[in-house]
Amino acid sequence: MVKQTVRTTVALPEHPLEAVDIAVRDGKAKSRNELIISALDHELAALRRYEIDNAFDGMSADRQYLQEVRRSFEGFLKSDW
């Protein structure tokens, strides 16, 4: 599958760009582009996990949900014996 790309310009501080260049030079990344894409993918995945975790936060205070969990758990206890 061919991934469509869009060329863009990003202004970066000198220090991280120097670190990227060293990583490329040392063979830890194939290119600046590859390392930056990898870093963006990693950060976006972390943001998605954070959003999912936040969506579940309300469940711990939802009395109706907690009652249903207890009923389900009690049903499993009975069936395990």
C-alpha positions in Angstrom: 0.0 0.0 0.0 1.4 3.4 -1.0 1.0 6.1 1.7 0.0 9.5 0.4 2.3 12.2 1.8 2.0 15.9 2.0 5.1 18.1 2.1 5.1 20.7 4.9 7.6 23.0 6.6 8.2 22.8 10.3 10.3 25.2 12.3 12.4 23.3 15.0 14.7 24.5 17.7 18.3 23.8 17.0 19.0 21.3 19.8 16.3 18.7 18.9 17.3 19.0 15.2 20.9 18.4 16.1 19.9 15.3 18.1 17.9 14.0 15.1 20.9 14.5 12.9 23.2 12.6 15.3 20.6 9.7 15.5 20.6 9.6 11.7 24.4 9.8 11.5 24.7 7.0 14.1 22.3 4.8 12.2 19.6 4.9 14.8 17.2 6.3 12.2 17.2 6.1 8.4 16.4 9.8 8.0 15.2 13.0 9.6 11.8 12.4 8.0 11.5 8.8 9.3 12.4 9.8 12.9 10.1 12.8 13.0 7.2 10.7 11.6 7.9 8.0 14.2 8.0 10.6 17.0 4.7 12.1 15.8 3.1 8.6 15.5 4.2 7.8 19.1 2.9 11.1 20.5 -0.4 10.8 18.7 -0.9 7.2 20.0 -0.2 8.5 23.5 -2.8 11.2 23.1 -5.4 8.6 21.9 -4.6 6.4 24.9 -5.1 9.4 27.2 -8.5 10.2 25.6 -9.6 6.6 26.0 -8.5 6.6 29.6 -10.4 9.8 30.3 -13.5 8.3 28.7 -13.4 5.5 31.3 -12.8 7.7 34.3 -16.5 8.5 34.8 -17.2 4.8 35.2 -15.6 4.6 38.6 -18.2 7.1 39.9 -21.2 5.8 38.0 -23.4 4.0 40.6 -25.6 2.3 38.1 -22.6 0.9 36.2 -20.9 -0.3 39.5 -24.1 -2.1 40.5 -24.2 -3.9 37.2 -20.5 -4.9 37.6 -21.2 -6.3 41.0 -24.2 -8.3 39.8 -22.1 -9.7 36.9 -19.3 -10.5 39.3 -21.6 -12.2 41.7 -23.1 -14.3 38.8 -19.6 -15.5 37.9 -18.9 -16.4 41.5 -21.9 -18.7 41.6 -21.1 -20.3 38.2 -17.5 -21.0 39.2 -18.6 -23.3 42.0 
